Amino acid sequence: MFTKYGYVCKCTADYCDYLEEPQLKNASTFVAVTSSKRGLRFHVTDSGEFNSDGTVKIKDYMELDENVFKNENYYKTMATMDASKMFFQLFDNDNFFFSRKPTSPIAVNVNRSETYQMIEGFGGALTGSVSYILEKLEPHLQDQIYKTYFHKEGIQYNMLRLSIGGCDFDLSPWAYNELPEYDKQLTNFTRLDERDLMKIQQIERLKQVALIDNIKIMAAAWSPPPWMKTNNAWTGYSSLKREYYQTWANYHLKYLELMNAKNMPIWAISTGNEPLNGVIGWFFVHFMSLGWTPRNQYLGPTIRNSPFKNVLIFGNDDQRYTFPAWFREMNSTRFTCLDYLDGLAVHWYWDNVFGPELIDLTLKFIPNRLLFNTEACVGDKPWQTHGPELGSWSRAEQYAKALLQDFQHNFNGWLDWNLLLDDQGGPNYVRNYVDAPIIVNTQNFQEFYKQPIFYILGHFSKFLSPQSVRIATQTSFYRASIDTLAFKRPDDKIILILFNSASIPQDICVHDSERGSFVINVPAHSIHTILYM
């Protein structure tokens, strides 16, 4: 379906697009899976062969179907644009400059002997808003969503992020044991809330549809009940009252116990979502938050001395600009506190301002920890469209660049924010509307749209199975428009990701240290996952 922003794929209860992993014909061949600005979505090219003459050309959507420009809906959509947008749509680099090529191929070398980090997995957040929308869909349409995310013919997510209590994407703020107040024993935290029970039912159905036995769940709390906080409110400048430090740790333990009793074990928790929202971000963040500083976190001992001592603990769960200062401050306060951390969690929202060098410094200071992106979305900034841009390739490219950069800097996993949202970018009790990989048409609740963001995520999650190991890639000369990443999977297949952000097609000569070489021509604004032995 074509919109003023680009192409989306429409799914109904009866139809949704899926992709079985392409099979290699033999050890000397390769397969390319492509998505592009002009409309390709997981398009398979299986005619590639190493050490052969000629160039394998990936045909873009307009080349595969020249009737696109004859489509009446295309021109109806064009007619809704203003003159400047129409000019760039008709004469943008994908059409007007289609025949241009760089003077020589870009060389990409893949070196299998140089290895880096291992992949743990990919996923997204099952927030209160996501759960609420899912429950409004008829069962077959729900199943399509579960399958498209978690099935082997979908993009093979293996992880979920849940909030302990409420979060900003809920219908209202909430926490366990709101009453009675000042209750250190948490006497009213004896069973799971109906909202969490609904999520459990949805996860159980998800596993049935996706034919998976286990899913790794990471949980994080946004805020305790207001009576534990210095401002006695859901949001605003706050910290935890000192007399409730142990109560707050026990609050996390209660959640682990109750989820485990429902056969929904938690794989990992974080020390709290975006702790600086309650310290420096309160003047523009109006959703649930709890202010923390590195000197005031005491979760580790309670978890480690409990039956849930093997639950992983991720530290920070905030923006990149807090790295590595946050952990240095923790270490200077209590020398052994970093020993409780199994992983580091970071959000992407200011990554375009603060470079990945901060991540590198952190891993040097606190090595041998898992490193995860635990939240990402577009539409949160004042200068951005607040809510979905259906079909936006520019938003998808933001994801592609972030994923490539993160894995180039030793991330082990990547969790997106909401799995889906409505056509407004909610629901959200503070009207904090954003975009998501899947948008549900809540005018009829009969269809949903898979955004370009969804396919970008899938170029990584579908093909990088857990225990895949990153291997070295290098381009022959600096070309900002071409980015690469390569992994060796447990099945010994090589996964090479090529991203062309340029406005023209480009020839790329790939040389593998064991297999040999091939030349591939990739379309403008496109991403490719290449599989070979």
GULUM-720968 format. One record per residue (C-alpha): residue in one letter; x, y, z. Coordinates in pm, whole numbers. Layout:
<sites>
<r->A; px->X; py->Y; pz->Z>
...
</sites>
This chain:
<sites>
<r->M; px->0; py->0; pz->0>
<r->F; px->140; py->339; pz->-105>
<r->T; px->103; py->649; pz->116>
<r->K; px->248; py->998; pz->100>
<r->Y; px->546; py->869; pz->302>
<r->G; px->609; py->549; pz->108>
<r->Y; px->511; py->182; pz->109>
<r->V; px->365; py->-33; pz->386>
<r->C; px->257; py->-396; pz->372>
<r->K; px->-104; py->-455; pz->475>
<r->C; px->-195; py->-766; pz->673>
<r->T; px->-541; py->-903; pz->750>
<r->A; px->-668; py->-1208; pz->934>
<r->D; px->-651; py->-1398; pz->603>
<r->Y; px->-321; py->-1275; pz->460>
<r->C; px->20; py->-1151; pz->569>
<r->D; px->358; py->-1171; pz->397>
<r->Y; px->611; py->-1419; pz->538>
<r->L; px->951; py->-1548; pz->436>
<r->E; px->1105; py->-1889; pz->489>
<r->E; px->1481; py->-1861; pz->508>
<r->P; px->1614; py->-1909; pz->152>
<r->Q; px->1819; py->-2221; pz->90>
<r->L; px->2159; py->-2220; pz->-75>
<r->K; px->2191; py->-2429; pz->-390>
<r->N; px->2544; py->-2532; pz->-302>
<r->A; px->2854; py->-2413; pz->-114>
<r->S; px->2963; py->-2174; pz->-388>
<r->T; px->2637; py->-1977; pz->-407>
<r->F; px->2491; py->-1692; pz->-208>
<r->V; px->2142; py->-1554; pz->-155>
<r->A; px->2052; py->-1188; pz->-106>
<r->V; px->1738; py->-1070; pz->77>
<r->T; px->1658; py->-707; pz->-2>
<r->S; px->1434; py->-423; pz->116>
<r->S; px->1439; py->-78; pz->-41>
<r->K; px->1288; py->267; pz->-30>
<r->R; px->1116; py->208; pz->-362>
<r->G; px->917; py->-87; pz->-230>
<r->L; px->1115; py->-412; pz->-210>
<r->R; px->1038; py->-603; pz->110>
<r->F; px->1240; py->-917; pz->180>
<r->H; px->1287; py->-972; pz->-193>
<r->V; px->1502; py->-1279; pz->-261>
<r->T; px->1775; py->-1294; pz->-524>
<r->D; px->1916; py->-1648; pz->-534>
<r->S; px->2125; py->-1640; pz->-850>
<r->G; px->2453; py->-1534; pz->-692>
<r->E; px->2774; py->-1735; pz->-719>
<r->F; px->3124; py->-1677; pz->-587>
<r->N; px->3420; py->-1636; pz->-822>
<r->S; px->3207; py->-1594; pz->-1132>
<r->D; px->3229; py->-1330; pz->-1400>
<r->G; px->2984; py->-1046; pz->-1413>
<r->T; px->2774; py->-859; pz->-1160>
<r->V; px->2466; py->-980; pz->-977>
<r->K; px->2214; py->-698; pz->-1012>
<r->I; px->1943; py->-654; pz->-749>
<r->K; px->1643; py->-520; pz->-938>
<r->D; px->1451; py->-258; pz->-748>
<r->Y; px->1073; py->-259; pz->-715>
<r->M; px->1011; py->-22; pz->-1006>
<r->E; px->1225; py->-236; pz->-1233>
<r->L; px->1046; py->-555; pz->-1131>
<r->D; px->707; py->-397; pz->-1191>
<r->E; px->711; py->-114; pz->-1442>
<r->N; px->333; py->-84; pz->-1405>
<r->V; px->376; py->89; pz->-1068>
<r->F; px->377; py->429; pz->-1236>
<r->K; px->58; py->331; pz->-1421>
<r->N; px->-116; py->260; pz->-1090>
<r->E; px->-405; py->503; pz->-1040>
<r->N; px->-357; py->500; pz->-660>
<r->Y; px->3; py->611; pz->-701>
<r->Y; px->-106; py->930; pz->-876>
<r->K; px->-395; py->987; pz->-639>
<r->T; px->-144; py->985; pz->-354>
<r->M; px->91; py->1209; pz->-547>
<r->A; px->-192; py->1455; pz->-598>
<r->T; px->-225; py->1501; pz->-221>
<r->M; px->132; py->1623; pz->-189>
<r->D; px->242; py->1983; pz->-208>
<r->A; px->454; py->2088; pz->-505>
<r->S; px->792; py->2056; pz->-336>
<r->K; px->721; py->1703; pz->-208>
<r->M; px->589; py->1598; pz->-547>
<r->F; px->905; py->1721; pz->-717>
<r->F; px->1126; py->1517; pz->-489>
<r->Q; px->901; py->1212; pz->-519>
<r->L; px->903; py->1212; pz->-898>
<r->F; px->1259; py->1331; pz->-949>
<r->D; px->1427; py->1203; pz->-637>
<r->N; px->1752; py->1019; pz->-663>
<r->D; px->1576; py->682; pz->-696>
<r->N; px->1419; py->774; pz->-1031>
<r->F; px->1595; py->1070; pz->-1186>
<r->F; px->1946; py->945; pz->-1117>
<r->F; px->1870; py->578; pz->-1159>
<r->S; px->2130; py->518; pz->-1428>
<r->R; px->2414; py->687; pz->-1240>
<r->K; px->2683; py->465; pz->-1095>
<r->P; px->3004; py->530; pz->-905>
<r->T; px->3319; py->495; pz->-1114>
<r->S; px->3449; py->183; pz->-938>
<r->P; px->3308; py->-88; pz->-708>
<r->I; px->3339; py->-54; pz->-334>
<r->A; px->3541; py->-342; pz->-194>
<r->V; px->3409; py->-511; pz->121>
<r->N; px->3641; py->-762; pz->285>
<r->V; px->3503; py->-1025; pz->525>
<r->N; px->3762; py->-1174; pz->760>
<r->R; px->3633; py->-1482; pz->942>
<r->S; px->3940; py->-1515; pz->1162>
<r->E; px->3876; py->-1188; pz->1347>
<r->T; px->3586; py->-1237; pz->1588>
<r->Y; px->3400; py->-1018; pz->1834>
<r->Q; px->3080; py->-1044; pz->2041>
<r->M; px->2805; py->-1304; pz->2043>
<r->I; px->2437; py->-1237; pz->1975>
<r->E; px->2177; py->-1303; pz->2246>
<r->G; px->1865; py->-1192; pz->2065>
<r->F; px->1610; py->-937; pz->1950>
<r->G; px->1267; py->-828; pz->2062>
<r->G; px->1027; py->-550; pz->2150>
<r->A; px->806; py->-430; pz->2432>
<r->L; px->467; py->-571; pz->2524>
<r->T; px->348; py->-253; pz->2694>
<r->G; px->3; py->-190; pz->2838>
<r->S; px->-89; py->-6; pz->2518>
<r->V; px->21; py->-298; pz->2301>
<r->S; px->-172; py->-545; pz->2515>
<r->Y; px->-483; py->-326; pz->2507>
<r->I; px->-480; py->-305; pz->2125>
<r->L; px->-413; py->-678; pz->2086>
<r->E; px->-714; py->-762; pz->2299>
<r->K; px->-938; py->-561; pz->2066>
<r->L; px->-834; py->-765; pz->1761>
<r->E; px->-1009; py->-1082; pz->1657>
<r->P; px->-799; py->-1393; pz->1734>
<r->H; px->-683; py->-1467; pz->1378>
<r->L; px->-550; py->-1114; pz->1337>
<r->Q; px->-373; py->-1135; pz->1673>
<r->D; px->-213; py->-1458; pz->1556>
<r->Q; px->-82; py->-1289; pz->1243>
<r->I; px->99; py->-1037; pz->1464>
<r->Y; px->247; py->-1308; pz->1684>
<r->K; px->356; py->-1506; pz->1382>
<r->T; px->504; py->-1214; pz->1192>
<r->Y; px->723; py->-1124; pz->1489>
<r->F; px->817; py->-1457; pz->1648>
<r->H; px->768; py->-1745; pz->1403>
<r->K; px->1055; py->-1878; pz->1192>
<r->E; px->869; py->-1748; pz->885>
<r->G; px->843; py->-1407; pz->1053>
<r->I; px->1137; py->-1209; pz->1184>
<r->Q; px->1212; py->-1453; pz->1467>
<r->Y; px->1213; py->-1233; pz->1776>
<r->N; px->1311; py->-1432; pz->2085>
<r->M; px->1279; py->-1163; pz->2354>
<r->L; px->1020; py->-935; pz->2515>
<r->R; px->1043; py->-634; pz->2744>
<r->L; px->776; py->-591; pz->3011>
<r->S; px->712; py->-315; pz->3263>
<r->I; px->681; py->-396; pz->3633>
<r->G; px->359; py->-208; pz->3697>
<r->G; px->278; py->63; pz->3446>
<r->C; px->485; py->262; pz->3199>
<r->D; px->426; py->561; pz->2973>
<r->F; px->250; py->343; pz->2716>
<r->D; px->-47; py->247; pz->2932>
<r->L; px->-398; py->382; pz->2961>
<r->S; px->-310; py->534; pz->3300>
<r->P; px->-19; py->523; pz->3545>
<r->W; px->-29; py->234; pz->3792>
<r->A; px->183; py->29; pz->4028>
<r->Y; px->143; py->-263; pz->4261>
<r->N; px->49; py->-198; pz->4624>
<r->E; px->-75; py->155; pz->4570>
<r->L; px->-284; py->87; pz->4879>
<r->P; px->-239; py->64; pz->5167>
<r->E; px->9; py->349; pz->5175>
<r->Y; px->333; py->337; pz->5375>
<r->D; px->315; py->-42; pz->5372>
<r->K; px->672; py->-168; pz->5401>
<r->Q; px->556; py->-530; pz->5395>
<r->L; px->370; py->-492; pz->5063>
<r->T; px->74; py->-677; pz->5205>
<r->N; px->-141; py->-605; pz->4899>
<r->F; px->115; py->-735; pz->4650>
<r->T; px->-3; py->-1095; pz->4666>
<r->R; px->-125; py->-1158; pz->4312>
<r->L; px->-71; py->-1023; pz->3964>
<r->D; px->-283; py->-739; pz->3833>
<r->E; px->-542; py->-823; pz->3566>
<r->R; px->-336; py->-625; pz->3315>
<r->D; px->-36; py->-851; pz->3370>
<r->L; px->-255; py->-1162; pz->3362>
<r->M; px->-378; py->-1049; pz->3019>
<r->K; px->-18; py->-1013; pz->2901>
<r->I; px->60; py->-1363; pz->3024>
<r->Q; px->-233; py->-1504; pz->2825>
<r->Q; px->-109; py->-1318; pz->2517>
<r->I; px->247; py->-1446; pz->2562>
<r->E; px->121; py->-1802; pz->2600>
<r->R; px->-78; py->-1768; pz->2278>
<r->L; px->224; py->-1607; pz->2110>
<r->K; px->438; py->-1910; pz->2194>
<r->Q; px->174; py->-2148; pz->2059>
<r->V; px->140; py->-1961; pz->1730>
<r->A; px->513; py->-1909; pz->1685>
<r->L; px->591; py->-2271; pz->1778>
<r->I; px->849; py->-2168; pz->2037>
<r->D; px->893; py->-2307; pz->2388>
<r->N; px->1079; py->-2024; pz->2553>
<r->I; px->1102; py->-1651; pz->2529>
<r->K; px->1348; py->-1434; pz->2720>
<r->I; px->1170; py->-1163; pz->2917>
<r->M; px->1343; py->-851; pz->3044>
<r->A; px->1143; py->-650; pz->3299>
<r->A; px->1188; py->-296; pz->3428>
<r->A; px->999; py->-69; pz->3667>
<r->W; px->908; py->290; pz->3577>
<r->S; px->787; py->399; pz->3921>
<r->P; px->687; py->263; pz->4260>
<r->P; px->355; py->365; pz->4415>
<r->P; px->372; py->739; pz->4490>
<r->W; px->389; py->690; pz->4868>
<r->M; px->742; py->550; pz->4834>
<r->K; px->863; py->869; pz->4659>
<r->T; px->978; py->1203; pz->4792>
<r->N; px->726; py->1397; pz->4581>
<r->N; px->434; py->1155; pz->4640>
<r->A; px->347; py->1172; pz->4268>
<r->W; px->378; py->958; pz->3957>
<r->T; px->605; py->1203; pz->3776>
<r->G; px->821; py->1506; pz->3844>
<r->Y; px->1144; py->1558; pz->4035>
<r->S; px->1170; py->1265; pz->4273>
<r->S; px->1373; py->1002; pz->4449>
<r->L; px->1295; py->699; pz->4659>
<r->K; px->1248; py->770; pz->5028>
<r->R; px->1539; py->612; pz->5212>
<r->E; px->1312; py->412; pz->5444>
<r->Y; px->1174; py->228; pz->5139>
<r->Y; px->1499; py->113; pz->4979>
<r->Q; px->1453; py->-245; pz->5096>
<r->T; px->1079; py->-231; pz->5025>
<r->W; px->1152; py->-133; pz->4665>
<r->A; px->1396; py->-422; pz->4627>
<r->N; px->1133; py->-657; pz->4773>
<r->Y; px->880; py->-515; pz->4526>
<r->H; px->1096; py->-647; pz->4239>
<r->L; px->1131; py->-981; pz->4416>
<r->K; px->753; py->-1011; pz->4458>
<r->Y; px->707; py->-958; pz->4084>
<r->L; px->962; py->-1230; pz->4004>
<r->E; px->787; py->-1470; pz->4239>
<r->L; px->438; py->-1408; pz->4101>
<r->M; px->547; py->-1428; pz->3738>
<r->N; px->736; py->-1749; pz->3804>
<r->A; px->427; py->-1897; pz->3971>
<r->K; px->242; py->-1839; pz->3642>
<r->N; px->514; py->-2028; pz->3451>
<r->M; px->643; py->-1700; pz->3309>
<r->P; px->1001; py->-1679; pz->3438>
<r->I; px->1186; py->-1351; pz->3402>
<r->W; px->1525; py->-1373; pz->3230>
<r->A; px->1653; py->-1031; pz->3334>
<r->I; px->1557; py->-711; pz->3511>
<r->S; px->1703; py->-364; pz->3490>
<r->T; px->1771; py->-129; pz->3779>
<r->G; px->1489; py->96; pz->3657>
<r->N; px->1374; py->270; pz->3341>
<r->E; px->1548; py->600; pz->3259>
<r->P; px->1639; py->706; pz->3615>
<r->L; px->1743; py->1054; pz->3508>
<r->N; px->1384; py->1133; pz->3405>
<r->G; px->1315; py->1204; pz->3770>
<r->V; px->1636; py->1402; pz->3817>
<r->I; px->1695; py->1624; pz->3513>
<r->G; px->1422; py->1521; pz->3266>
<r->W; px->1117; py->1593; pz->3478>
<r->F; px->1043; py->1931; pz->3315>
<r->F; px->961; py->1767; pz->2980>
<r->V; px->891; py->1405; pz->3083>
<r->H; px->538; py->1383; pz->3221>
<r->F; px->494; py->1009; pz->3245>
<r->M; px->579; py->771; pz->3530>
<r->S; px->936; py->798; pz->3652>
<r->L; px->1159; py->758; pz->3954>
<r->G; px->1474; py->961; pz->3997>
<r->W; px->1790; py->768; pz->4077>
<r->T; px->2155; py->857; pz->4094>
<r->P; px->2440; py->604; pz->4074>
<r->R; px->2500; py->637; pz->4448>
<r->N; px->2154; py->515; pz->4546>
<r->Q; px->2088; py->176; pz->4389>
<r->Y; px->2063; py->-127; pz->4619>
<r->L; px->1882; py->-394; pz->4418>
<r->G; px->2166; py->-645; pz->4378>
<r->P; px->2197; py->-806; pz->4724>
<r->T; px->1824; py->-878; pz->4753>
<r->I; px->1811; py->-1055; pz->4417>
<r->R; px->2136; py->-1246; pz->4464>
<r->N; px->2030; py->-1375; pz->4807>
<r->S; px->1693; py->-1499; pz->4679>
<r->P; px->1569; py->-1805; pz->4487>
<r->F; px->1598; py->-1582; pz->4178>
<r->K; px->1971; py->-1527; pz->4209>
<r->N; px->2020; py->-1633; pz->3847>
<r->V; px->1800; py->-1356; pz->3707>
<r->L; px->2032; py->-1120; pz->3521>
<r->I; px->2060; py->-759; pz->3635>
<r->F; px->2115; py->-485; pz->3376>
<r->G; px->2236; py->-146; pz->3490>
<r->N; px->2142; py->208; pz->3382>
<r->D; px->1860; py->156; pz->3125>
<r->D; px->1901; py->518; pz->3016>
<r->Q; px->2058; py->728; pz->2740>
<r->R; px->2404; py->686; pz->2593>
<r->Y; px->2519; py->1022; pz->2733>
<r->T; px->2518; py->868; pz->3084>
<r->F; px->2791; py->619; pz->2980>
<r->P; px->3051; py->556; pz->3129>
<r->A; px->3009; py->822; pz->3402>
<r->W; px->2716; py->637; pz->3560>
<r->F; px->2917; py->323; pz->3625>
<r->R; px->3227; py->507; pz->3738>
<r->E; px->3015; py->688; pz->3995>
<r->M; px->2861; py->360; pz->4110>
<r->N; px->3206; py->212; pz->4151>
<r->S; px->3340; py->510; pz->4346>
<r->T; px->3049; py->489; pz->4589>
<r->R; px->3061; py->116; pz->4664>
<r->F; px->3357; py->-67; pz->4519>
<r->T; px->3181; py->-403; pz->4479>
<r->C; px->2843; py->-286; pz->4349>
<r->L; px->2936; py->-336; pz->3984>
<r->D; px->2984; py->-704; pz->4059>
<r->Y; px->2606; py->-740; pz->4074>
<r->L; px->2564; py->-626; pz->3713>
<r->D; px->2541; py->-888; pz->3440>
<r->G; px->2464; py->-640; pz->3165>
<r->L; px->2442; py->-279; pz->3055>
<r->A; px->2121; py->-136; pz->2909>
<r->V; px->2109; py->176; pz->2692>
<r->H; px->1836; py->370; pz->2508>
<r->W; px->1895; py->521; pz->2168>
<r->Y; px->1719; py->857; pz->2187>
<r->W; px->2024; py->1085; pz->2169>
<r->D; px->2265; py->855; pz->1983>
<r->N; px->2285; py->1099; pz->1693>
<r->V; px->2439; py->1354; pz->1932>
<r->F; px->2653; py->1134; pz->2157>
<r->G; px->2891; py->898; pz->1979>
<r->P; px->2956; py->528; pz->2033>
<r->E; px->3295; py->607; pz->2185>
<r->L; px->3109; py->639; pz->2516>
<r->I; px->3004; py->276; pz->2483>
<r->D; px->3362; py->169; pz->2404>
<r->L; px->3492; py->348; pz->2714>
<r->T; px->3227; py->181; pz->2928>
<r->L; px->3316; py->-168; pz->2806>
<r->K; px->3680; py->-100; pz->2889>
<r->F; px->3587; py->16; pz->3236>
<r->I; px->3339; py->-265; pz->3307>
<r->P; px->3422; py->-551; pz->3065>
<r->N; px->3264; py->-892; pz->3019>
<r->R; px->2906; py->-769; pz->3049>
<r->L; px->2616; py->-815; pz->2811>
<r->L; px->2530; py->-495; pz->2625>
<r->F; px->2174; py->-429; pz->2507>
<r->N; px->1980; py->-153; pz->2344>
<r->T; px->1655; py->-173; pz->2541>
<r->E; px->1438; py->97; pz->2383>
<r->A; px->1402; py->280; pz->2052>
<r->C; px->1133; py->465; pz->1861>
<r->V; px->1089; py->766; pz->1632>
<r->G; px->852; py->1057; pz->1679>
<r->D; px->954; py->1152; pz->2031>
<r->K; px->1137; py->1475; pz->1942>
<r->P; px->962; py->1815; pz->1918>
<r->W; px->1069; py->1856; pz->1555>
<r->Q; px->938; py->1513; pz->1448>
<r->T; px->591; py->1400; pz->1352>
<r->H; px->436; py->1277; pz->1677>
<r->G; px->291; py->948; pz->1571>
<r->P; px->322; py->716; pz->1269>
<r->E; px->449; py->811; pz->927>
<r->L; px->312; py->519; pz->730>
<r->G; px->573; py->398; pz->485>
<r->S; px->855; py->630; pz->595>
<r->W; px->1186; py->497; pz->466>
<r->S; px->1380; py->782; pz->629>
<r->R; px->1266; py->660; pz->970>
<r->A; px->1364; py->306; pz->874>
<r->E; px->1710; py->428; pz->778>
<r->Q; px->1750; py->576; pz->1125>
<r->Y; px->1697; py->225; pz->1259>
<r->A; px->1938; py->71; pz->1009>
<r->K; px->2216; py->312; pz->1101>
<r->A; px->2156; py->262; pz->1474>
<r->L; px->2156; py->-117; pz->1450>
<r->L; px->2472; py->-124; pz->1240>
<r->Q; px->2654; py->116; pz->1470>
<r->D; px->2550; py->-64; pz->1786>
<r->F; px->2660; py->-406; pz->1667>
<r->Q; px->2982; py->-261; pz->1533>
<r->H; px->3042; py->-151; pz->1893>
<r->N; px->2982; py->-490; pz->2052>
<r->F; px->2614; py->-490; pz->2143>
<r->N; px->2477; py->-837; pz->2215>
<r->G; px->2108; py->-768; pz->2167>
<r->W; px->1852; py->-512; pz->2058>
<r->L; px->1506; py->-449; pz->2202>
<r->D; px->1273; py->-212; pz->2023>
<r->W; px->997; py->-18; pz->2202>
<r->N; px->624; py->-92; pz->2138>
<r->L; px->561; py->-397; pz->1920>
<r->L; px->265; py->-209; pz->1773>
<r->L; px->58; py->105; pz->1820>
<r->D; px->-267; py->249; pz->1689>
<r->D; px->-289; py->487; pz->1392>
<r->Q; px->-240; py->785; pz->1624>
<r->G; px->76; py->642; pz->1781>
<r->G; px->-85; py->544; pz->2111>
<r->P; px->-279; py->496; pz->2327>
<r->N; px->-76; py->700; pz->2573>
<r->Y; px->-205; py->877; pz->2883>
<r->V; px->23; py->1179; pz->2836>
<r->R; px->-30; py->1196; pz->2457>
<r->N; px->332; py->1096; pz->2400>
<r->Y; px->256; py->957; pz->2053>
<r->V; px->534; py->790; pz->1854>
<r->D; px->587; py->548; pz->1565>
<r->A; px->615; py->168; pz->1576>
<r->P; px->712; py->-116; pz->1339>
<r->I; px->347; py->-225; pz->1317>
<r->I; px->52; py->14; pz->1309>
<r->V; px->-299; py->-121; pz->1368>
<r->N; px->-589; py->36; pz->1183>
<r->T; px->-812; py->115; pz->1479>
<r->Q; px->-1082; py->259; pz->1255>
<r->N; px->-1187; py->-97; pz->1174>
<r->F; px->-955; py->-327; pz->1378>
<r->Q; px->-944; py->-551; pz->1071>
<r->E; px->-590; py->-485; pz->943>
<r->F; px->-243; py->-375; pz->1040>
<r->Y; px->47; py->-223; pz->849>
<r->K; px->406; py->-341; pz->857>
<r->Q; px->626; py->-35; pz->837>
<r->P; px->968; py->-18; pz->667>
<r->I; px->1106; py->-12; pz->1024>
<r->F; px->971; py->-365; pz->1070>
<r->Y; px->1167; py->-495; pz->773>
<r->I; px->1488; py->-318; pz->877>
<r->L; px->1465; py->-489; pz->1215>
<r->G; px->1396; py->-819; pz->1041>
<r->H; px->1710; py->-793; pz->827>
<r->F; px->1895; py->-842; pz->1155>
<r->S; px->1665; py->-1042; pz->1385>
<r->K; px->1549; py->-1300; pz->1129>
<r->F; px->1897; py->-1401; pz->1023>
<r->L; px->2112; py->-1351; pz->1334>
<r->S; px->2022; py->-1643; pz->1555>
<r->P; px->2143; py->-1656; pz->1917>
<r->Q; px->2510; py->-1748; pz->1950>
<r->S; px->2595; py->-1590; pz->1615>
<r->V; px->2942; py->-1435; pz->1638>
<r->R; px->3038; py->-1109; pz->1472>
<r->I; px->3333; py->-1127; pz->1233>
<r->A; px->3536; py->-845; pz->1085>
<r->T; px->3436; py->-645; pz->778>
<r->Q; px->3628; py->-363; pz->615>
<r->T; px->3567; py->-141; pz->313>
<r->S; px->3850; py->-55; pz->80>
<r->F; px->3802; py->319; pz->125>
<r->Y; px->3576; py->547; pz->322>
<r->R; px->3231; py->566; pz->168>
<r->A; px->2979; py->705; pz->416>
<r->S; px->2686; py->570; pz->216>
<r->I; px->2788; py->203; pz->248>
<r->D; px->2787; py->28; pz->583>
<r->T; px->2848; py->-339; pz->658>
<r->L; px->2827; py->-600; pz->929>
<r->A; px->2899; py->-973; pz->923>
<r->F; px->2837; py->-1269; pz->1152>
<r->K; px->2905; py->-1641; pz->1156>
<r->R; px->2602; py->-1835; pz->1277>
<r->P; px->2606; py->-2160; pz->1477>
<r->D; px->2508; py->-2344; pz->1155>
<r->D; px->2830; py->-2206; pz->998>
<r->K; px->2646; py->-1981; pz->754>
<r->I; px->2785; py->-1632; pz->706>
<r->I; px->2541; py->-1342; pz->734>
<r->L; px->2660; py->-1024; pz->563>
<r->I; px->2448; py->-711; pz->597>
<r->L; px->2502; py->-435; pz->338>
<r->F; px->2330; py->-99; pz->372>
<r->N; px->2332; py->158; pz->92>
<r->S; px->2206; py->497; pz->209>
<r->A; px->2316; py->665; pz->-113>
<r->S; px->2080; py->812; pz->-370>
<r->I; px->2226; py->598; pz->-649>
<r->P; px->2281; py->227; pz->-706>
<r->Q; px->2629; py->106; pz->-619>
<r->D; px->2854; py->-182; pz->-721>
<r->I; px->3005; py->-369; pz->-426>
<r->C; px->3280; py->-627; pz->-457>
<r->V; px->3261; py->-866; pz->-161>
<r->H; px->3569; py->-1071; pz->-77>
<r->D; px->3544; py->-1345; pz->184>
<r->S; px->3868; py->-1471; pz->337>
<r->E; px->3770; py->-1833; pz->270>
<r->R; px->3510; py->-1834; pz->-4>
<r->G; px->3637; py->-1587; pz->-263>
<r->S; px->3466; py->-1290; pz->-430>
<r->F; px->3155; py->-1167; pz->-606>
<r->V; px->3026; py->-833; pz->-732>
<r->I; px->2675; py->-717; pz->-655>
<r->N; px->2490; py->-406; pz->-771>
<r->V; px->2255; py->-275; pz->-502>
<r->P; px->1974; py->-19; pz->-553>
<r->A; px->1964; py->326; pz->-401>
<r->H; px->1845; py->342; pz->-41>
<r->S; px->1843; py->-32; pz->22>
<r->I; px->1947; py->-291; pz->277>
<r->H; px->2056; py->-647; pz->203>
<r->T; px->2111; py->-957; pz->412>
<r->I; px->2338; py->-1195; pz->223>
<r->L; px->2365; py->-1561; pz->323>
<r->Y; px->2643; py->-1797; pz->220>
<r->M; px->2854; py->-2083; pz->353>
</sites>
